[in-house]
Amino acid sequence: MRVKESSSSYKKKYRVGLGDLTAFAGGYKDMLKLEARYGRSVEAEYEIQNVKTLTADTEGPCGEVIVKSVRVGSGFRKLVRSAEGAAKGRVGKGGIGVEGGREAATEALDSMEWGDPQAYAFSYDRAAQQKQFDFWVKMPEKLVDGEPVHFEFSANETAYLIAIVLEESAAGGVLYPSDALPLPTVKGKGNLVLPSPDEKQIAASLRDPKTAARETLVVYAFTHREDFDRFKPAAMDSGEGLAYAEKLEKALSQVPISRWSRVTKSYEIVPKDGQ
């Protein structure tokens, strides 16, 4: 690989969603805590003075993902949450439920500034011959307190699942695999709905029946059974879900991305009276 460096001086302001950030100073654990607390309302607001661009000229066989270009510059980054998505509250009731409230103003959550030029963005290509692993999760974005909860999973090839539920405080635990379902499996080009009829059903639950709540479902899907067996969680209490997700994310950096996928879904639980 050869790297071509070109001068590229310009100023730019832009925003990206939390889920589109390629890096975060606090690491994946802090990103997940922000999403658990605020859902998808968090955005990164950038002001950049770009100075140069690095472009890769590749030959021969490469890895699954190739970084094609890197932009270098100095600037300022601020994490903010939008008014319509702002929510804060106290811990909810165990497995499914978090108290929450609404705020009207956009709020700055975190900021950082760097004066020395550093890499801040990149573009990439996938190898043309690489088989794409696609995985989806469907569930309601809003649930009513006491309402039965079902998660629908689908994939373009057979996959084995690990699902974690996090409360607004980021406390939570592993939902699947479980004693009742030690090997959650979605068949290729098929669907899997959980809980199954043979399992104990799950209901949305609020600590305070008059206060809305937010939670986040984090699902990892593996195309190889040996990867699932290697990374599946040991028995843990309800407070270790976030620590497990952070540990898993670090371990997966060594696994080809064609063999696993991650999906996060934030949802709200509202009181029965709709208030």
Secondary structure, DSSP 8 states (H G I E B T S, - for coil): -EEEEEEEEEEEEEEEEGGG-S--TTHHHHHHHHHHHHGGGEEEEEEEEEEEEEEEE--S---SEEEEEEEEEEEEEEEEE-GGG-EE----STTS----EE--S-EEEEEEEEEEEEEEEEEEEE-TT-----EEEE--SEEETT-EE-EEEEESS-EEEEEEEEETTS-EEEEES-SS-SS-EE-TTEEEEES-TTS--EE---SSTTS-EEEEEEEEEESSHHHHHHH---S--TT-HHHHHHHHHHHHTTS-GGGEEEEEEEEEEE-TT--
